[in-house]
């Protein structure tokens, strides 16, 4: 796709912190609820790695 670009593998993880914000008490559709559940699950298991 971009032949002029070259990937450089990183030897160590780069620690990052993210935050998600949404209005409490507002309607969340099914996709949003599933996304939040995935994020909670993924990042809670990432702490134990």
N, C-alpha and C positions, 0 to 999 in steps of 0.2 A: 504494500500500500504506500509506504514512504521509504523507498530504498535508500535515501540519503541519511536516514536515522539508524542508529545502532543502539541496541539495548546493552546496558551495563548491569550485570547481576550484583546485588548487594550481599555482602557476606554476613551481615547482622541485621536483625530486625530494627526498624526505626520506631521507637515508642511514640505512640500518639494517644491523645485523649480527645474524645468527641462527646458532644452533648446533644440531646434531642429535646426539643421544647414543643409543647402543645398546650392549648387552652384546656384547663381542667373543667370537666363537666360538659364539654361540647361533644356533639355526636362524632363518633369515629366509625368510618365504614369498615367493612370486613377486611379489606386489603390493608388498611392502616393498622387495625388490631393485630393482624398476622405479622406485619412488618415489625411492630413494637415487640411482639412476643419473640420473634426471631432475634432481634437485637439483644433483648434481655438474656435470652438463652446463650447466644454466641459469646457475648462479653462476660457473662458469669462463668462460662467454661474456659474462656481465655485467661481469666485470673488464675486458674489452677494449672496452667501450662508452665 
